[in-house]
Amino acid sequence: MEAARSATELSPEEERVLIRDLTIAAEALAKEGDTFFLITQRWWQSWLDYVNQDMASNSVNGSHHLDSGSPSTKRPLAIDNSDLIYDASSEVSNVETELHDTLVEGRDYILLPQQVWEKLNGWYGGGPTLPRKAINTGLSQSDLAIEVYPLRLQLYLVPRGERAIIRISKKVYTTNYYYYIHYFVKFFVPLFKRLLKSV
């Protein structure tokens, strides 16, 4: 089975076709709750250059020949998403990897369906892994968006300089925010009071 072969056994064309087919299938079946992964545009472009190098041939009088002026594109190194995130050594232990605030889809990153990310990551390795959920943004089940930047609530404990962060999906309706805030206050305030007594 070709899908079970490693990328080093696949030609660039075979990689391109396999990823294309996985992407088409995943996007056709996408639904709320599916996981998508950010990948840096820089790495994605180097992979596209690699898998499309045979397609860079020019058609002259109906015949194809490779442009002899362009060297063959090498296979990309491991996926490196480090330029999408703040320093990985976070001061807050309960915080997932933080994305830079000013990232733009298509310029800085692209979103890959889970099956595509797993295949590329299996072939090339690297990371960090940056998963995000698809949420419904309208009345139709097909009105999906990827929640790249979920809302976030931070609580600082001033005397000790500690903080806790909770992520809240934009999918939650405004009336439900009351319950999130109520839960946050009910759970964290007593915890912080105990911490203050120990100071």
HELIX and SHEET records of a PDB file:
HELIX    1   1 GLU A    2  ALA A    4  5                                   3    
HELIX    2   2 ALA A    7  GLU A    9  5                                   3    
HELIX    3   3 PRO A   12  ALA A   28  1                                  17    
HELIX    4   4 GLN A   41  VAL A   51  1                                  11    
HELIX    5   5 GLN A   53  ALA A   56  5                                   4    
HELIX    6   6 SER A   82  LEU A   84  5                                   3    
HELIX    7   7 GLN A  114  TYR A  124  1                                  11    
HELIX    8   8 THR A  174  LYS A  197  1                                  24    
SHEET    1   A 4 TYR A 109  PRO A 113  0                                        
SHEET    2   A 4 THR A  35  THR A  40 -1                                        
SHEET    3   A 4 PRO A 131  ASN A 136 -1                                        
SHEET    4   A 4 LEU A 144  ILE A 146 -1                                        
SHEET    1   B 2 ASN A  58  VAL A  60  0                                        
SHEET    2   B 2 SER A  63  HIS A  65 -1                                        
SHEET    1   C 2 ILE A  79  ASP A  80  0                                        
SHEET    2   C 2 GLY A 126  GLY A 127  1                                        
SHEET    1   D 2 LEU A 151  LEU A 157  0                                        
SHEET    2   D 2 GLU A 162  ILE A 168 -1                                        
END                                                                             
